[in-house]
Amino acid sequence: MEDKEKDLTEETTKQETKAQQEADSAAESCEETAAPETETKETAAEQKEETAAEGKKESPRSEKKKKKDKWQEQIEELNDKLLRNRAEFDNYRKRTEKEKQQMYEIGAGSVIEKILPTIDNFERGLAAIPEDEALKSFKDGIDMIYRQFMETLDALGVKPIEAAGQPFDPELHNAVMHVEDESLGENVVAEEFQKGYTYHDKVLRHSMVKVAN
């Protein structure tokens, strides 16, 4: 009887030991299975920290680039303003020079216009001098002065308007008389009573003419 109880006890002890070993083995397997997951989470956390650290390292560089872009934008804006101001000043200079030239031409034209009657008197005086040997030298002297005067006006840009035998042009001629003349074409200047003049292609005085119908 005692031997049976002893065998039963030993059998129970063996079963308990085996069960304990199986439990320990299962626990070890669970720990081994859980370890990689823990390591993965730790690795991910470490990578995140490293990425954040790298981001912090790049942040000053990014700020420097932004400042550089802003400076470049300001430089381009100032350069654009400089170019516009230069163009405006150039236009102002050209406009001022043009206005100055126009004022000069208007003033000079007004002075020359007052001289034209003197030229008319020169021409009338020369035409009135009789063809006499005694007066020939006098006439030549006056004619020389007249030609010098006309050359000076020509150098200043004063030109006589062609009239006799030319087609009538209301922009250049002032018709004060009309005549029937079959030897001339219609609307042609038959005779010039008073010379007209231009100054730099602007009419100072219209030619006073007679026009054939």
LINPEUR-V839546 format. One record per pair of residues at least 12 apart in sequence whose C-alpha atoms are under 6 Angstrom apart, sorted by sequence separation. I is the first residue (numbers start at 1). J is the second residue. If there is no record, write none. Layout:
# LINPEUR-V839546
I;J, I;J
This chain:
# LINPEUR-V839546
195;207, 194;207, 194;208, 193;208, 193;209, 192;209, 191;209, 168;187, 191;210, 168;188, 190;210, 167;188, 168;189, 189;210, 190;211, 166;188, 189;211, 190;212, 166;189, 188;211, 165;189, 188;212, 164;189, 187;212, 164;190, 186;212, 187;213, 164;191, 186;213, 164;192, 181;212, 174;206, 178;210, 180;212, 173;206, 174;207, 177;210, 178;211, 179;212, 180;213, 172;206, 173;207, 174;208, 175;209, 178;212, 161;196, 175;210, 160;196, 161;197, 160;197, 159;197, 159;198, 158;198, 158;199, 157;199, 157;200
